[in-house]
Amino acid sequence: MTVPAQRVRRRPSASGRVLPLLLVVALLAPVAFLFVQTYRLTDDDRELAVRERAGVEYLRALAPVTEALVDAQSAAVAGRPASRDALDRAVENATQVDVRIGDQLRSHERWAGLRAKLEALPEKSLTDPEAAYAAYGEVTDLLLALYRKVRESSGLVRDPEPDSFFLQDGIGRDLPTAVVAAGRLADLSALAAGRPADTRARTQGELAEVRVTALGSAADLVADLRAAVDNSERTDLGPNVLTPLDTYQRAVEALAAYSAPDPRSRTGLADPAQVAAARANAQSAARLLQPVILDQLDGQLADRIDGYDRDRWLAVGAVAAAVLLVVILIGVLLAAFRRARQRAAEARRAAEADVEEPAGPPGSGWQPPADRGVPATTGAPGTRISPDDHRLLQPAGTGRDGGTDRWGPFDAR
């Protein structure tokens, strides 16, 4: 009986082994691309938010400088002696902030020029109220220009969120302009009372221009803050901002009423004392509103930075999970390749053994061709028949001499 040889499994080719690994590794390419894009965009947005927070810090340092400068201007125009302690402290604090973050905001040059003007103010002859008004007006113009520079270099003017955009516009443009213009309105009202009658027309034109600037900036501030509240998803913005905003709005309305030209007066101008008192109330309301806006804006930027950090960590976690899954898949494929090679090797060795030493089924009596001259064993396993007993196994009719005896006619009996 013929026993078929065991079929050896076909060994996979080199390309068949490498192709799955290449496909697995290729899965990492789109994941890596998405990670790089997400990380880059998140990094850009985060860098903008960090720079905006630096701008908010700089604006916070400029607020005391603005208030102290307006007060010093009013004192100089009125001819009153005024202490420069508040202005000096505000300037020193702003200088420290500029030293720390001025490189990031590119504000060193502008602040150096403004500080030189501020330090030179006491050296000027301020006995003339008109000269004092002109000198302080030049310095306040430089201060407002610094506000614009900080907003532009920090990226606040390009803030992508509507609520924070309106907040930065109100605190970086509207409120400083309104405070400076209100101070100028009160000081110019005081100067107008002492000017000659032939300059009254020019004085009224200047007062109208300054009044429009002060009231227009205040109205823009109110509009910006209400738009920020309407477009914000934060529940704490409205309650925190609207109350001081209402106080400021009432103070501005009083300033508008007291600064309006009075046709009943001899000069047709407003009462300087009432304008000065209304300006002081408006500035006091602005002092309460200012930190509220700055805190809200800074809090929104801080939350935005935290969100970008979470997005970056999520992206890193997703990539790490993808790499881990790919590593596990590669390990499974390599283990499968090793098992397949091991089975193929075992099958090959078994096939070679069957070819070298074929054997029949147990008890069949079949022997390899090379052993056909040796009688098969009939005894128990392991028992061999000696050569002397070969005669016992000879077929019937064979004689002792190995010849063949024919039967006789009477052998049947």
ABEGO torsion letter per residue (X at the ends): XBBBBBBBBBBBBAAAAAAAAAAAAAAAAAAAAAAAAAAAAAAAAAAAAAAAAAAAAAAAAAAAAAAAAAAAAAAAAAGBBBBAAAAAAAAAAAAAAAAAAAAAAGAAAAAAAAAAAAAAAAABBAABAAAAAAAAAAAAAAAAAAAAAAAAAAGAAABABAAAAAAAAAAAAAAAAAAAAAAAAAAAAAAAAABBAAAAAAAAAAAAAAAAAAAAAAAAAAAAAAAAAAABABAAAAAAAAAAAAAAAAAAAAAAAAABBBAABAAGBBBAAAAAAAAAAAAAAAAAAAAAAAAAAAAAAAAAAAAAAAAAAAAAAAAAAAAAAAAAAAAAAAAAAAAAAAAAAAAAAAAAAAAABBBBBBGAGBBBAAAAABBBBABBBGBBBBAAAAAAABBBGBBAAGBBBBBBAAAAX
